[in-house]
Amino acid sequence: MGACIHAPVQHVSLRELVGKFAAGLEINTPAIRQMTPAQLSSIGFDEALEMLYLFEKPFRVDAADTERLLGVGASGIDAMVQDTLRAPA
């Protein structure tokens, strides 16, 4: 039987990620608030409604086997943010 492997990822909250992008852009961190299902529906964001289950509890992926087998790991969050901000539009 084959084995399931997961790509190495970083774990960071959306709020922390937005803060890192704001810092990289040298702007104030915008306020973030949770939207209710009714609010999401009212703006036509039905795809988000279908995916709400992903945010009901922490979503953790263990990539230790992949890292050990392939000798790879995820880049740090700060490096990912800087790479994204440097990418051509």
CORMO-V768382 format. One record per residue. N is the residue number from 1. RES is the residue in three letters. PHI is phi in radians with two decimals (* if undefined). NEAR is the number of other C-alpha atoms within 10 Angstrom. Layout:
n=N res=RES phi=PHI near=NEAR
n=N res=RES phi=PHI near=NEAR
This chain:
n=1 res=MET phi=* near=3
n=2 res=GLY phi=-1.40 near=4
n=3 res=ALA phi=-2.03 near=6
n=4 res=CYS phi=-1.51 near=8
n=5 res=ILE phi=-2.11 near=14
n=6 res=HIS phi=-2.06 near=13
n=7 res=ALA phi=-1.17 near=14
n=8 res=PRO phi=-1.07 near=17
n=9 res=VAL phi=-2.35 near=15
n=10 res=GLN phi=-1.81 near=13
n=11 res=HIS phi=-1.91 near=13
n=12 res=VAL phi=-2.63 near=9
n=13 res=SER phi=-1.30 near=10
n=14 res=LEU phi=-1.05 near=10
n=15 res=ARG phi=-1.08 near=13
n=16 res=GLU phi=-1.15 near=12
n=17 res=LEU phi=-1.12 near=15
n=18 res=VAL phi=-1.07 near=16
n=19 res=GLY phi=-1.08 near=17
n=20 res=LYS phi=-1.18 near=17
n=21 res=PHE phi=-1.16 near=19
n=22 res=ALA phi=-1.06 near=15
n=23 res=ALA phi=-1.10 near=13
n=24 res=GLY phi=-1.13 near=13
n=25 res=LEU phi=-1.57 near=12
n=26 res=GLU phi=1.00 near=9
n=27 res=ILE phi=-2.21 near=10
n=28 res=ASN phi=-1.17 near=10
n=29 res=THR phi=-1.20 near=15
n=30 res=PRO phi=-1.21 near=10
n=31 res=ALA phi=-1.21 near=8
n=32 res=ILE phi=-2.17 near=9
n=33 res=ARG phi=-2.43 near=7
n=34 res=GLN phi=-1.39 near=7
n=35 res=MET phi=-1.77 near=9
n=36 res=THR phi=-1.37 near=10
n=37 res=PRO phi=-0.96 near=14
n=38 res=ALA phi=-1.11 near=11
n=39 res=GLN phi=-1.16 near=11
n=40 res=LEU phi=-1.06 near=15
n=41 res=SER phi=-1.12 near=14
n=42 res=SER phi=-1.14 near=10
n=43 res=ILE phi=-1.76 near=8
n=44 res=GLY phi=1.37 near=11
n=45 res=PHE phi=-1.63 near=13
n=46 res=ASP phi=-1.16 near=12
n=47 res=GLU phi=-1.06 near=10
n=48 res=ALA phi=-1.15 near=13
n=49 res=LEU phi=-1.06 near=14
n=50 res=GLU phi=-1.19 near=10
n=51 res=MET phi=-1.83 near=10
n=52 res=LEU phi=-1.00 near=10
n=53 res=TYR phi=-1.01 near=10
n=54 res=LEU phi=-1.21 near=10
n=55 res=PHE phi=-1.92 near=8
n=56 res=GLU phi=-1.40 near=8
n=57 res=LYS phi=-2.66 near=7
n=58 res=PRO phi=-0.98 near=9
n=59 res=PHE phi=-1.91 near=9
n=60 res=ARG phi=-2.05 near=9
n=61 res=VAL phi=-2.12 near=13
n=62 res=ASP phi=-1.69 near=12
n=63 res=ALA phi=-1.80 near=18
n=64 res=ALA phi=-1.01 near=16
n=65 res=ASP phi=-1.10 near=15
n=66 res=THR phi=-1.11 near=16
n=67 res=GLU phi=-1.07 near=16
n=68 res=ARG phi=-1.21 near=10
n=69 res=LEU phi=-1.19 near=10
n=70 res=LEU phi=-1.75 near=9
n=71 res=GLY phi=1.19 near=9
n=72 res=VAL phi=-2.12 near=13
n=73 res=GLY phi=-2.65 near=15
n=74 res=ALA phi=-1.30 near=12
n=75 res=SER phi=-1.19 near=11
n=76 res=GLY phi=-1.23 near=11
n=77 res=ILE phi=-1.00 near=16
n=78 res=ASP phi=-1.06 near=13
n=79 res=ALA phi=-1.14 near=10
n=80 res=MET phi=-1.10 near=14
n=81 res=VAL phi=-1.10 near=17
n=82 res=GLN phi=-1.09 near=14
n=83 res=ASP phi=-1.08 near=11
n=84 res=THR phi=-1.15 near=12
n=85 res=LEU phi=-1.21 near=13
n=86 res=ARG phi=-1.48 near=9
n=87 res=ALA phi=-1.10 near=7
n=88 res=PRO phi=-1.12 near=6
n=89 res=ALA phi=-1.30 near=5
